[in-house]
Amino acid sequence: MLKVEELNNKTEIRSCNLFDLLIERRWGTSMNPPPETTPNDRDPYDEYEDDDEKARSLPEMEETVDATGTLIDQQPAYDKIINAEVQLHHRDHIITGKVKRRALGPDGKTACSYHDNLMLNSTIYEVEFPGGEVKEYAANVIAENMLTQVDYEGFTTTMIEGIINHDRDENTAVHIKDKYVKIYSNQRRLQKSTAGWKLQILWKDKSESWVHLKDIKELHPIEVAEYARACGIDNEPAFAWWVPYTLRKRDIILSSVKARIRKTTHKYRIEIPTSLPHASEIDAENSNTFWRDVIRKEITNIGIAFEILENDMKTPAGWNMVTGHIIFDVKMDFTRKARWVLDGHKTPDPVGSTYAGVVSRESVRIAFTYAALNNLDVWAADIQNAYLQAPSSQKHYIVCGAEFGLENVGK
C-alpha cells in the first residue's frame, strides 16, 4: 500500500494513470466492452496436458446469423437501459412500454454510438408497447423520461384504476382459527395483521402489479374494503378488524385520503427485487446478471467484517445473535445496488443520529448537464464500506444465508 507522500508523487500518479489506461484499452470499462481482437492478436494458449489428463480442445463456434448473414443477437448485457420500463407518448397518449433491444440500421448493425454519459448516448432502442407494437426512440429521450417521471427518491407515483385479484400466502397469513387473541380477564379481540396478503392493482396507465395489502390499504382503504366485501373475504383476519369501520366512515375517509400511491416495486422504471430468489428471476428474465453481480460485490466488500466459523466451532460467550437481509436499489445512472444490513426493526433505537447529509438530485443533474455541454469528464471517488473500519462495542453474530455462498449456509 502506498504512503500519503507516494500518492501525491507525480511519478506515481503518472504510473497509476498509465496503468488504468492500459486496463481500459485491454478490457474496456464497466459500460463499454473491450475491443474485438483478431486471432493474430490473441495470446497463444496451450491446453494443459499430462500423463493422466489429455489436452481438451474447444471447437471453434460461429456466431448465430440469419438468412442474410446478419448477427441475430447484438444486445450487450452491459447495457443498463435494455429491459427498463418507461412511459412515452404514443398515439396522443402516454403509455408504458418496455425497452426490448437496440435498433438495427439498414446494414444490420446497431444504429448510432453508445456513450457512458446517458445524455450523450445516441443509440436508438426499440420500445414495445402493450399489444405488441414496437417503436424506436433515442437513448436520451428514454433516459429523460425515466428520470422526470419519478419523485425525488426515484419511485413512480401513479393513479389506481381498480383491484382485479388477490392472493394469500398460507405460510404467513393469519388463519381463521387464529382470528381472535385473548387479552387480560379472558377477553378476546380481533388480531390486527395484514401479513401474507397481496392485491393485484390495475393502474391508470393500464399496467398491472401486485402490491402488499399493508401498502394499498393505507392510501386506498375504501376501494380495498369494497373489494373485500364484494369478494366475500371481509371475514378474513386481515380484513375483519378494519373493513366494517372503514365502510361506516366512508364519506369522511374519502374527503381526506390521497388519490395517488407510490409504486415501490420499480425505481427509475427498473424492477427492484424483494428477495434473493426474486433477484435471480429478474436476471433470468432479462438475460443479464446485474443483480447477481451487485450481490456478490456487496458480500465480498463486507467480508472483512465477518469471521465464518466452521460447523464444529461454537460462538464466543457474551455474543448476541442478530439477523440481517439484503436491500436492493437503483442509482440515477441505472446502476443496480445491493446492501446487506442488520434487521434494524429488531434492535433498540440508537441514542444519537445515524443520518448523513447528501447533495440534492437537482444539483447533481445540473452539474452533469454542465459537464456534458462543455465536453468535460466527470470524476467521482468513494471510500467503500468505510463504516466497517469504525470501532464498535457491540458483539453480534449471524447465521449465514444463501447470499454468503452455498458452502457457508448455516454456519
Helices and strands as residue ranges (DSSP letters): H 4-7, H 10-27, E 85-90, E 93-102, G 118-120, E 124-128, E 134-138, H 139-148, E 155-168, G 176-178, E 180-182, G 184-186, E 188-190, E 197-203, E 208-212, H 213-219, H 221-231, H 237-240, H 243-248, H 250-254, E 260-267, E 270-271, H 276-286, H 290-301, G 302-305, E 320-321, E 324-330, E 336-342, G 344-346, H 361-373, G 386-389, E 396-397, G 402-404, G 406-408
